[in-house]
Amino acid sequence: MKIQFLGAAGEVTGSRHSVQAAVGGRDIRFMVDFGMFQGGREATTKNLEPLPFSPKEIDFVVLTHAHIDHSGLLPRLCAQGFTGPIYCTDATFELLKIMLPDSAHLQRSDVDRAVRRKKAGKWRGDLPVALYSIEEAELALGQCEVLAYGKSIELCQGIGLEFQNAGHILGSAIAIMDISEDHAKKKRCVFSGDIGMKGKLLMPDPAIIAQADIVVVESTYGDRLHKTLADTETELIKVVTETLDGRGNIVIPAFAVGRTQEILFLLIDLVKRNLLPHLSIWVDSPMATAATHLTQHFFAQLDKESQSTFEWFKKNPSAVDLRFIADVEESKALNKIKGGAIIISASGMCDAGRIVHHLQNNLPRAQNAIVITGFQAYGSLGRRLVDRAAKVRLFGEEVPVRASIHTIGGLSAHADQAGLLEWLRGFQSEPQLVFVVHGEPEASAVLAQTIREELEWKNVTIPERLHSYAC
């Protein structure tokens, strides 16, 4: 058996792992995730490069969750000839129905806007590229097959799959795959996907897996610890209170799926506990709106505390003035608000979508605050803001950064180093091989070394992109 790492090797985005095995007298090839690279021009180049094999050779895809860096190139894969099933959880499938067409729409909109600006002489550099169409996104959705948590199925002779809850976002899964190669002992391969924080908002704790021969584990925050939820609340209360008292706006770039719902829960909960006053919140992202309604549909999958807070809000709707923005004109109208607003908008790394317009409008004003709540990849606009850029280029124009920038890491949907180690300690014996992926070089290196030292596991590898490893 061989695993080839086509993305999320030495970086956080672009998760896609190719597995080859000789099963039932023939060679089987399948993918675990097929995500989009995000952040900067290099990401576009990687998204456009061909696979080292034909998409027609892929028998099936196992998808851990719906985030675009794990699912975002599925339509392109299907359009290029992959015709097999895509296995995912029910909630992931429902999210994909929102996210993949939206991704296609955003790409087309970015291209059209750039073309218009170039014709007007206001665009410099290369034009963006649409990786797929809405029709191609719909094609990929037609190939999805749903598998419930905890149910084991045989994907083909000699390969079984089971999903367990990863506690990352709605529908996120750890993929447990039992592979019986010809003339070889069965091996259990566990792909972590993205592991959530234990005790995090909304989601249950990630499932503990008792046994594995091969583990592929993420390392987004493998070199650091998150702030406690109490410290995060204190910091958020301070930013919100001071900004509103100063008659400014608070702009929160947030991933439409997962992060937006967590921020809403936290703000509502802080009002519930009288730690924040009445708030005026605008959620300006059609996808986030749809994902929030979907979260309500999968109410039973949330943790008990979150269920309790949302039940309270249903009974006390006037405690928070919460509005979901539907169309573009309503979104533009938010630019007229000069103070007192909390605007939550996508994308989470600030590279596309309506958030870019809100940043263009709010960054130049010193009384405003920009609250960064999630990981910002190298090359992204969000990363430049976190790195304290004095000005940023938006829509071809230089925009001064006068608003205060606040990074609140305790809301991460990813486990920190301690959380990842706790999850790995759940294995009752040392795996034969551990691959550390989905992290920037330093984060992966630190986690790998910590696993060797603290868990005393010997075979821990940080794979290189496009390299194959025998298992």
TIVO-302155 format. One record per atom (N, C-alpha, C): residue in one letter; x negated, y, z. Coordinates in steps of 0.05 Angstrom, whole numbers, plus 5000, padded with zeros to 4 digits. Each point is the difference from the previous one (the first is absolute). Example, Ala and Ser with C-alpha at 12.3 -4.5 7.8 and 13.67 -1.06 7.14 Angstrom:
<sites>
A473648865156/A501850245000/A498250245000/S500750214986/S498450245001/S501550225014/
</sites>
This chain:
<sites>
M498349765000/M501750245000/M498250255000/K500950214986/K498650254998/K501950235005/I499050205014/I501550255003/I498350224987/Q501350164982/Q498750224988/Q501550265009/F498450195010/F501250245011/F499950224979/L502350074990/L500350194978/L500550285010/G500450035025/G500550275012/G499949985030/A500250245013/A499850015030/A497549875010/A497950014985/A497349905008/A498150245000/G499350095024/G498450245003/G501750254999/E502649975000/E501850235000/E502749915011/V501850195004/V502549935013/V502249934981/T500150114976/T502249964982/T499449794979/G502149934984/G499749814978/G499849715008/S501549935021/S499949725010/S501049804978/R498349824992/R500749794982/R497949785001/H500849765007/H498149785003/H500949774983/S498249904983/S500549784982/S499049745013/V501749805001/V499349745011/V500249794978/Q497949844997/Q500049784981/Q499649745015/A501649794993/A499849745013/A500849794980/A498749765002/A500749774984/A502049845015/V502550014992/V502249875014/V501849854981/G500649755007/G501849844984/G499049954972/G497449984997/G498849944975/G499750234981/R500550255010/R499650234982/R499050245017/D498950194986/D499050245013/D502350195005/I500350095025/I502150205007/I498650265007/R501150224990/R499050265007/R502450175010/F499750125024/F502150185010/F498750245012/M501650215003/M499150255012/M501450045027/V498550105019/V501250115025/V499850304998/D502350134997/D500350284996/D499050094972/F501050224991/F499150124975/F500450305001/G498350125016/G500450285007/G498650204983/M500850255002/M498950224985/M497750135016/F497950074986/F497950165012/F501050295003/Q499350135021/Q500950275005/Q497750185009/G500150264991/G498150195009/G497850064979/G500350224985/G497950094982/G499949874973/R498150104983/R499949914972/R499149714998/E498249915018/E499149725000/E502449815002/A502050075016/A502349835004/A501549964973/T500250214985/T501349984974/T498549814981/T497450025000/T498349824984/T500449715008/K500049955026/K500449735010/K502849894993/N502050175002/N502749924994/N500449924971/L498450134983/L500249954971/L498349774990/E498049925016/E498149794990/E501449734998/P499349844979/P501349744997/P499149805021/L501749805005/L499249785018/L497849844987/P498449865016/P497949824989/P501249744988/F502649985000/F501449774989/F502750094990/S501349844984/S502650084989/S502249995021/P501750205001/P502349995018/P501849764996/K499949894975/K501649764994/K499049755015/E497550015010/E498849775014/E501049995029/I501350215010/I500850015028/I502649855003/D500149815019/D502449845004/D502150145017/F499150145021/F501950155017/F498550215016/V501550185012/V498950215017/V501349985028/V498450015020/V501050025028/V499650295009/L502150135008/L499950285007/L500450045030/T498150125014/T500250035029/T501950235008/H500050224985/H501950215007/H500250204977/A501850205003/A500850174978/A498350244996/H498250075018/H498450244995/H498649994973/I499850234987/I499150024972/I497149904997/D498350035021/D497349894998/D499949705001/H502349875005/H500249714999/H501849904977/S501950174992/S502049914980/S500050164974/G498650235000/G500550204980/G499349944971/L498449794995/L499349934972/L501549754990/L501949905016/L501649774991/L501450054973/P501250244996/P501350044974/P498049994977/R497750115004/R497949994979/R499249714994/L499849845022/L499249724997/L502149854983/C502650045007/C502149874986/C500250094971/A499650264995/A500050104973/A497849894983/Q497849915013/Q497749904985/Q500149694997/G502249885009/G500449724993/G500449815023/F499950095025/F500549825023/F503049955001/T500849755000/T502949935000/T500949845024/G498249955019/G500649825023/G501550155022/P500749855021/P501550125022/P498250175018/I501250205013/I498650175020/I501549955026/Y498649875019/Y501249925026/Y499750225020/C502250085014/C499950215020/C502349965020/T500050155021/T502349995019/T502350164989/D502449965013/D502450144990/D499750305003/A499050095022/A499750305004/A498050114980/T497849854995/T498150104980/T501250024973/F501749814992/F501350024974/F501850244999/E501550065021/E501850235000/E498350264998/L497750005013/L498350244998/L498850034973/L499349784987/L498850014973/L502150124981/K502549945004/K502150104982/K500150315001/I499050115023/I499950295003/I497350104989/M497849865008/M497350114997/M498949984972/L500449774987/L498749974974/L501250184978/P502750024998/P501150204981/P499150295007/D499950065026/D499250265009/D497150064992/S498349805003/S497250024992/S499850064970/A501549864984/A500050044971/A501050284993/H502150095014/H501150274996/H497950215006/L498749975023/L498050205008/L497750014980/Q499149774990/Q497950004980/Q500850144975/R502449954990/R501050134976/R500250305004/S501050085024/S500450295006/S497350145001/D497949875012/D497450115002/D498850054972/V500449804982/V499050034973/V501450234985/D502750005002/D501550214986/D499250285010/R499750035027/R499350265011/R497250084991/A498149814999/A497350064991/A500050094971/V501549864983/V500250074972/V501050284996/R502150075015/R501150274998/R498050215009/R498549955021/R498050195010/R497750024981/K499249784987/K497850014981/K500850174976/K502549974990/K500950164978/K500050305007/A500550055026/A500050285009/A497250105007/G498049834997/G497350075006/G499450015030/K501649865016/K499750005029/K499049745011/W499149824983/W499149735010/W497149964992/R498349925019/R497349934995/R499449715005/G498349884985/G499349725004/G501849804986/D499749755006/D501549794987/D502950005009/L501749924981/L502949975007/L500449745016/P502050005018/P500649755015/P501249804980/V500049755009/V501049774983/V502349865015/A502149954985/A502349845010/A499349704997/L499849865022/L499149724999/L502249814991/Y502550085004/Y502349844991/Y502550175000/S502049904988/S502650144997/S502049895021/I502250145002/I502249915018/I501049734990/E500249964974/E500949754989/E498249775008/E497450055000/E498149805008/E500149945029/A500750205016/A500449965029/A502449815004/E502150054985/E502449835002/E499449714992/L498349974980/L499149734992/L498749855022/A498250145015/A498649875022/A502049925022/L501950175006/L502049945020/L501549754993/G500549954975/G501449764991/G498549755005/Q497450025006/Q498349765005/Q499649945029/C501250165018/C499749975029/C501849775010/E498849855018/E501549795015/E499650035030/V502250005014/V500050075029/V499549755017/L498350045020/L499549785020/L500250125028/A501749885017/A500450105027/A497649945018/Y499650175020/Y498049955020/Y500349725012/G497849865003/G500049745015/G500949774984/K500850044974/K500849784984/K497849914981/S499349755000/S497949894983/S501149894974/I498750074978/I500849884974/I497649914985/E500449814982/E497949914982/E500150164974/L498050154994/L500050174976/L499449834975/C498449805004/C499549804979/C498749765014/Q499649794986/Q498849765013/Q497450075014/G499949975027/G497550045014/G499650285011/I501850194996/I499750275011/I502650085014/G499850055026/G502350095015/G499650295010/L502250135006/L500050285009/L501950045023/E499250155020/E501750095021/E499350295007/F502150175004/F499650275009/F500650035029/Q498250155014/Q500550085028/Q499850315001/N501450115019/N500250305002/N497350125007/A499150194984/A497550145004/A500350255018/G502550085005/G500450235017/G499050274989/H499650024974/H498850234988/H502250204990/I501649914982/I502450154991/I502349804997/L502350104994/L502349834995/L499349804978/G500449745006/G499549794981/G497249914998/S498150125014/S497249934997/S499549725011/A498249854986/A499649725007/A497049925000/I499449815017/I497549854999/I500649764983/A498449954980/A500449774982/A498349765009/I501449795007/I498749755008/I500349804978/M497749924988/M500149824977/M498449755005/D501349774998/D498749745002/D499549904972/I497449954994/I499149924974/I498749735001/S501149804986/S498949734999/S498749964972/E497550064998/E498649954975/E499649714995/D499849934974/D499549724993/D497349905012/H500249775013/H497649875011/H498750175022/A501650175014/A498950175021/A502050025023/K499050055024/K501750045023/K501750254998/K502449995009/K501750245000/K498850235015/K500250244989/K499050245012/K502250205005/R500050125023/R501950215006/R498750274996/C501150164982/C499050274994/C502050205012/V499050195016/V501850205012/V499150274990/F501850144986/F499650274990/F501550195019/S498650175013/S501250175020/S501950214988/G499650074974/G501450244991/G499050235017/D501850185008/D499350215018/D501249945027/I498449995021/I500849935027/I500950255015/G502449995012/G501050235015/G498850005029/M500450235012/M499250045028/M501949855019/K498949875019/K501749885021/K501350235016/G502649985004/G501450205015/G500650264985/K499749994973/K500450244984/K503050064997/L500550244990/L502750094995/L501449834979/L502549955004/L501849874981/L499549704996/M497549924995/M499549724992/M499449825023/P500649744998/P499249815021/P497049954998/D498949875020/D497249945001/D499349804977/P497650024989/P499349804979/P499949725011/A500849814983/A500149725008/A497149905004/I499749825019/I497549875005/I499949734986/I497949954985/I499749764985/I497949825014/A500749755004/A498349835017/A497649884986/Q500349954974/Q497849854986/Q499750104972/A497450014991/A499450074973/A497249904993/D499649924976/D497449934990/D498650244987/I501750164986/I499050254987/I501850235008/V498850225008/V501550245008/V499150234984/V501950144988/V499450264986/V501450215017/V498450185013/V501150195019/V499350284992/E502050185003/E499650284994/E498250135021/S498950244993/S498250145019/S500250304998/T502450104993/T500450294996/T498850165023/Y500649925024/Y499050145024/Y498249815016/G498349854986/G498349805013/G497850125016/D499550264998/D497850125014/D500850205021/R502650005007/R500950205019/R502549915015/L500750155021/L502349955016/L502050234997/H502549944999/H502150204998/H500450145028/K501150244999/K500950125024/K502449845011/T500450025026/T502449875011/T502550154991/L502349865001/L502550134993/L500550245018/A499349985025/A500450235019/A498350244991/D497549954993/D498350224990/D501050124974/T501049824983/T501150094974/T502550185005/E501749915018/E502450165006/E499250285011/T498050015018/T499150255011/T499050194979/E498449894982/E498850164978/E502250104981/L501949834993/L502250084982/L501750215013/I500749965026/I501650205014/I498750274999/K497350015005/K498550255000/K500150144973/V499549854978/V500050114973/V502850114993/V502149845005/V502750084993/V500850255016/T499649995026/T500850225017/T498650264993/E497449994997/E498450244995/E500750124972/T500449824980/T500650094973/T502750134999/L502049875012/L502750115000/L500250265016/D498550015022/D500050255016/D498750224984/G498149934982/G498650204984/G501550064974/R502449894997/R501850044977/R498849904974/G498649775003/G498949874976/G501549754993/N499349894978/N501049744991/N498049785006/I501049765003/I498449765004/I500549824975/V497949954985/V500249834977/V498649735006/I501449784996/I498949745006/I500049834975/P497749974987/P499849804978/P500349725012/A501849844989/A500649745012/A500749804978/F498949765002/F500949794982/F503049965003/A501349984978/A503049995000/A501049765014/V498449784999/V500949755013/V498349955024/G501349995023/G498649945025/G499450255016/R498150174990/R499150235015/R502250205004/T501650064980/T502150195003/T502049925021/Q500749745000/Q501949905019/Q498950015029/E497449945002/E498750015027/E499950285011/I499450204983/I499950275009/I502850105008/L502049934984/L502750075008/L500849885027/F499349755004/F500649875025/F498750145023/L497450074996/L498550125022/L501150285007/L500550164979/L501150275005/L502749985014/I501749834991/I502749975012/I499749905029/D498149815004/D499649905027/D499050215019/L498250184990/L498950225017/L502250205007/V501950044982/V502350175006/V501849875020/K500449744996/K501649845019/K498950025028/R497450005003/R498750025027/R499550285009/N501150204986/N499850285006/N497150105000/L498349874984/L497250094997/L499750194976/L502050014983/L500150194978/L502850134999/P500250254991/P502750124998/P501549904976/H502350124995/H501449944975/H498250054976/L500049814981/L498250024977/L501750024974/S498850144981/S501150004973/S498149854982/I500849774990/I498249824985/I501249964972/W498350044980/W500749954972/W498349764990/V501349794991/V498549784987/V500350044970/D497850084987/D500150074972/D498649794984/S501349784996/S499049784984/S502349814994/P500949984976/P502249824994/P499349715008/M497549924996/M499249735007/M500149965031/A499150215015/A500149985029/A502849995010/T501850144987/T502850005007/T501149724996/A499549884977/A500949734994/A498849805020/A497450035006/A498749815018/A501150035028/T500850245008/T501250045027/T502749865002/H501650024979/H502649864999/H499549705000/L497949914986/L499449715000/L499149915027/T498550175015/T499249935027/T502449955018/Q502050164996/Q502549965015/Q501349744993/H499849924974/H501249754991/H498649765013/F497450025004/F498549795013/F499550065030/F502150115012/F499950095028/F499049795019/A500849754995/A499349785018/A497049935000/Q498650094979/Q497149954998/Q498450205015/L501250225011/L498650205015/L499649915029/D498150135014/D499749935028/D502350125016/K500449915025/K502350075016/K500050295007/E497750125006/E499950285008/E500950184977/S499249944976/S500850164976/S503049974996/Q501149765003/Q502949964997/Q501550185020/S498950015025/S501350165021/S500050304993/T497750104990/T499850284993/T501950084977/F500149834980/F501850074977/F502949985009/E500749825018/E502749995010/E500750255015/W498050115015/W500550255015/W500550234980/F498450014978/F500350214981/F502749994986/K501149764995/K502649974988/K502150135018/K499649985027/K501950115019/K499550305005/N497650104993/N499350285005/N498850124975/P501550014978/P498950094974/P499250295000/S501150175018/S499350285000/S497450065014/A498849795013/A497550055014/A497750064981/V500149904976/V498050064979/V501550064974/D499350234988/D501250074974/D498349864979/L500949774992/L498549834981/L501450004973/R498450094980/R501250024973/R498249854980/F501249854982/F498649864979/F500550154974/I497850084987/I500250164976/I500449824976/A501950074984/A500749824978/A498750084973/D500450254992/D499150074973/D497750215001/V498950054976/V497750184998/V500750285008/E502350104994/E500850285007/E500150035030/E501049805014/E500050015029/E497250005011/S498349844987/S497249995009/S498650284996/K500550124977/K498850274995/K501050205020/A502649975009/A501150195019/A498650005027/L498649785006/L498549995025/L497750205001/N499150084976/N497950204999/N500850275011/K502650055002/K501050255011/K499950015030/I499749765013/I499949995029/I497250085010/K499850225014/K497450105009/K499349925028/G501849875014/G499349915027/G502249835012/G499249835020/G502049845014/G500749734988/A498749924978/A500749764987/A497849785004/I500949755002/I498249774998/I500749874974/I498149994982/I500449894973/I498449744998/I501349784996/I498749744996/I500349924971/S497849964986/S500249954972/S497749814991/A500549874977/A498049814989/A498650144976/S497649904992/S498849765009/S498250045025/G499449775013/G498550015025/G497250104998/M498749964976/M497350104996/M499950274985/C502450114996/C500350274988/C499350024971/D499749784986/D499050014972/D502350034980/A502449965007/A502250014981/A502650065015/G502150044984/G502650045012/G500550285011/R502250025015/R500950275009/R498250125021/I498549845014/I498350115021/I498050204989/V499149964975/V498150184988/V501150284998/H502650024993/H501350274998/H500250135028/H500649845020/H500250115027/H497350095011/L497949854993/L497350095008/L499350264986/Q500650014974/Q499450254985/Q501350245013/N502449965010/N501550225012/N499250065028/N499249805016/N499550045028/N497150015008/L498149904985/L497250015007/L498950295003/P500950194984/P498850275002/P500850155025/R501949915016/R501050155022/R499049895027/A498650175015/A498549915024/A501949915023/Q502550085000/Q501849925021/Q501149724996/N499549884977/N501049734994/N498149795009/A501049765003/A498349775007/A500549774981/I497949864993/I500149764983/I499249775019/V501849815003/V499549775018/V499549754983/I497549905001/I499249764986/I500349765019/T501649814992/T500649775018/T499149734990/G498849994976/G499249744989/G497350014987/F499049774992/F497449984987/F499950164974/Q497850144996/Q499650164975/Q497549894986/A500549884977/A497849884985/A498150204989/Y497549924996/Y498050174986/Y501150094973/G499750264994/G500850114975/G502850115000/S501649945021/S502850105001/S500050295011/L502250144993/L500450275010/L500250005030/G501349805011/G500249985029/G497349985014/R498249854987/R497349975012/R498550274999/R500450154979/R498750264999/R501050195022/L502649985006/L501150165021/L498949915027/V499949745005/V498949905025/V497050085003/D498650014977/D497250085001/D499650305001/R502150155004/R499950295005/R499250164975/A501149934977/A499450164976/A501250285004/A498550204992/A500950285003/A502150074979/K500049864978/K502050044979/K500349744984/V502349964988/V500549764984/V501350084974/R499649844979/R501250054974/R502749854998/L502150164996/L502749884997/L501350114975/F500849824983/F501350084974/F498250194984/G497449955001/G498150154985/G499250275012/E500950065024/E499350255013/E498749965027/E498250185008/E498749985026/E501950115021/V500449845022/V501850085022/V498450015025/P499950235014/P498550015025/P501349845022/V498449885017/V501049845023/V499750175025/R502250145007/R500150165024/R501749875022/A501849824993/A501649865020/A498149825016/S500849955025/S498449825017/S500549714991/I497949845000/I500149724992/I499749825025/H501949825004/H499949835024/H500149704992/T498149855009/T500049714994/T500949855025/I502249864998/I501149865023/I500049704993/G497949865009/G499549734991/G501649795014/G501250065023/G501449805015/G502549894987/L500850124978/L502449914986/L499449804978/S497549924998/S499249824978/S501749745000/A500749924976/A501449744997/A498049775000/H497450065001/H498049795000/H498949955028/A499449755007/A498649945025/A497350134999/D499150095024/D497250105002/D498149765005/Q497550065007/Q498149785003/Q500949815022/A500950115023/A500949835022/A502449834991/G501850114985/G502449864991/G499349784981/L498150054982/L499149794981/L498649775014/L498450075020/L498649795015/L501949835016/E502150145011/E502049855015/E501549814982/W500650084976/W501449834981/W498249764992/L497550064995/L498149784992/L499649815023/R500050095025/R499749825023/R502349805002/G502250054986/G502249815000/G499449744987/F498049994983/F499249744988/F498649835021/Q501049765003/Q499049835021/Q497349884996/S499050014975/S497349914994/S498950184978/E497450004998/E498650184981/E500649924971/P501050184983/P500449944972/P497349944986/Q500149844979/Q497649944985/Q498950254987/L501750174989/L499250244986/L501950235008/V498850245004/V501650245004/V499050214980/F501950124985/F499450224982/F501350255010/V498450215003/V500950265010/V500450194977/V502550084996/V500750164976/V501550255009/H500950164980/H501950225004/H498950205021/G497550084996/G498850205017/G497750144986/E499550255008/E497650134989/E497549865011/P497750034986/P497749845007/P499349995030/E500050235013/E499250015028/E502049855017/A502650044995/A502049875017/A499949704997/S499649904975/S499849714996/S497549895013/A497750154997/A497549905011/A500149985031/V501250215012/V500250005029/V501849775010/L502349964987/L501849795008/L498749734997/A498649954977/A498749754994/A498049935022/Q498350205007/Q498049965020/Q501249955027/T502250145006/T501349965026/T501249725002/I501149904978/I501149735000/I497749805005/R497750044988/R497749825004/R499150015029/E500050235012/E498950035027/E502049935021/E502550104998/E501949965022/E501549734998/L500749914975/L501349754996/L498149774995/E497550074994/E497949814995/E500749824976/W501250134980/W500649864975/W497750044981/K499149794987/K497550024985/K500450094971/N502049904986/N500350044971/N502050234995/V499050255003/V501650234996/V498850164977/T501550044979/T499050124975/T501650254993/I498650214990/I501350234988/I499749964970/P502149934986/P499849934972/P499550254983/E498749964977/E499650214980/E502249984979/R500850234990/R502250014980/R499149854975/L501849844989/L499749834976/L498349755005/H498849975023/H498549755006/H501849775008/S499249764993/S501549765008/S498549855022/Y501449895019/Y498849865022/Y501249725002/A498349805002/A500949725003/A501049965029/C502249865002/C501249955026/C500249705004/
</sites>
